[in-house]
Every structure is written in C-alpha cells, then in structure tokens.
Amino acid sequence: MDTLADIRAVLAAAGDRIERGAVRESPRQFMDDLWTRVYDPAPQDLQPYVWSRLADFSAQLGVMAELPPDRSPVRAPPQVFARR
C-alpha cells in the first residue's frame, strides 16, 4: 500500500463488502486482516486517514465494544489523533 489510490481502492472494496453484508469471515478476523493489509504498510502520512476509516468499519461491524483490549482490531490512533 504505497499510494492513496491503492489504499482507497482496498478500503472501498472493504466498505462495499460491509454494506452488502458480504463479510464471510468473522468481523474480528475481517478487521484484523484489513489492519495488517492496509494500515501497517501505509505510509506514515496516510495512517491517520486509514485509521479513521478502519475505526468506522469496526463500528459498523459492531466489534469495537465487545472485544477485550488485547484482542481488539481497533488500535490506538496515530499521534495525530491523540488528545493532549
């Protein structure tokens, strides 16, 4: 994931799957895969955008509140989003 276009394409496809109810694996596994596939390799300047979209997806799938923190697919936000 080197470019914004690549990242947007993957996130658009993931968003479409969520909207259509076409997520076959568990929501937790789906989100873990997205974090690994999109967020981790994203350039640092694009990570806040990716984090925001993935947090929205996690909320849509209902996996934000039900998981213990050590298993949550929602990671701490990049420094840009940290409240001071």
Secondary structure as a PSIPRED ss2 file (coil, helix, strand):
# PSIPRED VFORMAT (PSIPRED V4.0)

   1 M C   1.000  0.000  0.000
   2 D C   1.000  0.000  0.000
   3 T C   1.000  0.000  0.000
   4 L H   0.000  1.000  0.000
   5 A H   0.000  1.000  0.000
   6 D H   0.000  1.000  0.000
   7 I H   0.000  1.000  0.000
   8 R H   0.000  1.000  0.000
   9 A H   0.000  1.000  0.000
  10 V H   0.000  1.000  0.000
  11 L H   0.000  1.000  0.000
  12 A H   0.000  1.000  0.000
  13 A H   0.000  1.000  0.000
  14 A H   0.000  1.000  0.000
  15 G H   0.000  1.000  0.000
  16 D H   0.000  1.000  0.000
  17 R H   0.000  1.000  0.000
  18 I H   0.000  1.000  0.000
  19 E H   0.000  1.000  0.000
  20 R H   0.000  1.000  0.000
  21 G C   1.000  0.000  0.000
  22 A C   1.000  0.000  0.000
  23 V C   1.000  0.000  0.000
  24 R C   1.000  0.000  0.000
  25 E C   1.000  0.000  0.000
  26 S C   1.000  0.000  0.000
  27 P H   0.000  1.000  0.000
  28 R H   0.000  1.000  0.000
  29 Q H   0.000  1.000  0.000
  30 F H   0.000  1.000  0.000
  31 M H   0.000  1.000  0.000
  32 D H   0.000  1.000  0.000
  33 D H   0.000  1.000  0.000
  34 L H   0.000  1.000  0.000
  35 W H   0.000  1.000  0.000
  36 T H   0.000  1.000  0.000
  37 R H   0.000  1.000  0.000
  38 V H   0.000  1.000  0.000
  39 Y H   0.000  1.000  0.000
  40 D C   1.000  0.000  0.000
  41 P C   1.000  0.000  0.000
  42 A C   1.000  0.000  0.000
  43 P C   1.000  0.000  0.000
  44 Q H   0.000  1.000  0.000
  45 D H   0.000  1.000  0.000
  46 L H   0.000  1.000  0.000
  47 Q H   0.000  1.000  0.000
  48 P H   0.000  1.000  0.000
  49 Y H   0.000  1.000  0.000
  50 V H   0.000  1.000  0.000
  51 W H   0.000  1.000  0.000
  52 S H   0.000  1.000  0.000
  53 R H   0.000  1.000  0.000
  54 L H   0.000  1.000  0.000
  55 A H   0.000  1.000  0.000
  56 D H   0.000  1.000  0.000
  57 F H   0.000  1.000  0.000
  58 S H   0.000  1.000  0.000
  59 A H   0.000  1.000  0.000
  60 Q H   0.000  1.000  0.000
  61 L H   0.000  1.000  0.000
  62 G C   1.000  0.000  0.000
  63 V C   1.000  0.000  0.000
  64 M C   1.000  0.000  0.000
  65 A C   1.000  0.000  0.000
  66 E C   1.000  0.000  0.000
  67 L C   1.000  0.000  0.000
  68 P C   1.000  0.000  0.000
  69 P H   0.000  1.000  0.000
  70 D H   0.000  1.000  0.000
  71 R H   0.000  1.000  0.000
  72 S C   1.000  0.000  0.000
  73 P C   1.000  0.000  0.000
  74 V C   1.000  0.000  0.000
  75 R C   1.000  0.000  0.000
  76 A C   1.000  0.000  0.000
  77 P C   1.000  0.000  0.000
  78 P C   1.000  0.000  0.000
  79 Q H   0.000  1.000  0.000
  80 V H   0.000  1.000  0.000
  81 F H   0.000  1.000  0.000
  82 A C   1.000  0.000  0.000
  83 R C   1.000  0.000  0.000
  84 R C   1.000  0.000  0.000
